[in-house]
Amino acid sequence: MQSYVIVLIVFGSIFSLWGILSLISLLIYLIPQLVVRILSPQNLYQKYGGGYVFVTGGNSGIGEAFAKKVAKMGFNLIILGQDEERLNQVESELKEINQNIETKVIKADLSGDPVQVTEQIVQQLEGLDISIIYFNAGYGVFDDVCNQTKRQLNQFHYNIVTHQHIFQALYPKLTTRQLNKGKKRGAVLFTSSGLGIISTPGSVVYSATKAYMGHLGECLACEANLLGLTHGHQLNKCQQHLA
């Protein structure tokens, strides 16, 4: 009987701790969402002095919503995606939103060789004044890690590796971007996910990739602020706020 009581106490303590950690994780997610909804929208065009916004995965979902949002503000757009037909469709919609902006589409498969893919992308960005870089593209493969597949490796390359190569190629240029005194040089954004905070069986690799992208945005703060840049990450639940 005494052993039974001890077991109940241990399990009760474990579940209580799990509940507290889950609540903390939920609050970490909800509080920024509430702050965003309470505060007035920033004038990003004035803050960063216009220029181009480069969005990976800008042909669908959150990336598309963000592209349309900044198009209304007057930013020029570069959207990257894998579906050429969808890229062209979104580009047309961006021009309908604001006829005065310039747009460019880049078709690329981020699961390919990261060095080659990055070189091809950077070549097409040559000479453009990029003020905001939004690393948004990604996809989920929900397989058990014990049954590793090529899809999981492609997901890892797509969500992290190639994005890291692109980041290392573009970020130094953003840090040297010249603007008038009092204005930020630019912004770097990353799309994370609720699964990056609380993982589930079958989503281990996907969750890890999104946790990395979100944490990279957070860790970048200590350097970005000194260089006059804005950093950030957002969860994939905020598409309705961007629309």
Secondary structure by P-SEA (a helix, b strand, c coil): caaaaaaaaaaaaaaaaaaaaaaaaaaaacaaaaaaaacccccccccccccbbbbccccccaaaaaaaaaaaaccccccccccaaaaaaaaaaaaaacccbbbbbbbbcccccaaaaaaaaaaaaccccccbbbcccccccccccccccaaaaaaaaaacaaaaaaaaacaaaaaaccccccccccbbbbbbccccccccccaaaaaaaaaaaaaaaaaaccccccccccccccccccccccc
